[in-house]
């Protein structure tokens, strides 16, 4: 598919009010995307586990308005008005207007809440922008019918377009529409992969990765000193950028073999290398920056020591921040969770951590 496939044929927009709601999860990349081109196109492919419990719940109420010269919306987080969110939503609406021609015709009340702590370092932009994109797709679905836009009511098209729109709000958001393993970015080793939206991983996944656990250790809950957007842009003139992009393609091929074989040791080696490579790119940017904290390193060293001593398949990955995602198979969760609680929670801010596991994507909510 191309961008033009998501531009609808002309249709009559009904003068009606309504309300829609979706819950959409965050996700954690195993092979990381870092660096993007114009229009939120990734410089390299990525693959992620969709999470289950860490999600954003968004309700959008839409009301017709007379003045159609500009977008009109208000945003609430946990019941409190958040005008500081408006510039990002404004930019999002500007990017997606050609795909959703009704946007200027309605006033939108956007109410959102997260199931995880605010500013906890979990990818709330992924869950938040995907939930909003899904709400807007549901509004479009209400305004069309199968005679006007046949594909608009088909689930596969709906999910692809929702993922495409979510990507224009936050790159990683395109990986939150579905689950449990999602690929984003064109790469030779994955049939059907594309830069435009996330796709369900099309190959067999070994039982070892079913119900995979993710315990998120909240090392630092403050705002990052360097935003992900700035970090991505620093890849444009990065001396190691092209080697990194090539490495990501190679690691996608390796991950394909690992997911098929169930080789947990190889899985751990690859995801940890990817996490550290991501942060190495930050530390070798110009200007350079470090998002890990001392306790991040303490946790990593504790994980390595425990894995060597116990023989259990515990590994870690990192997003663009200080918090640690501890990944491990369901069948080993009892002993590993005891280790986390006894040895690692002490390094979390206020002892806070979140237990999650692999999930299967977003869900529409009823009223």
Buried (B, 14 or more C-beta within 10 A) or exposed (E): EEEEBBEBEEBEBEEEEBBBBBBBBBBBBBBBBBBBEEEBEBBBBBBBBBBBBBBBBBBBBBEBEEEEEEBBBBBBBEEEEBEEBBEBBEEBBEBBEEBBBBBBBBBBBBBBBBBBBEBBBBBBBBBBBBBBBBBBBBBBBBBBEEEBBEBBEEEEBBBBBBBBBBBBBBBBBBBBBBBBBBBBBBBEBBEEBBBBBBBBBEEEBBEBBEBBBBBBBBBBBEEBEBEBEEBBEBBEEBEBBEEBBEBBBEBBEBBBEBBEEBBBEBBBBBBBBBBBBBBEBBEBBEEEBEBBBEBBBBBBEBBBEBBEEEEBBBBBBBBBBBBBBBBBBBEBBEEBBEBBEEBBBEBBBEEBBBBBBBBEBBBEEEE
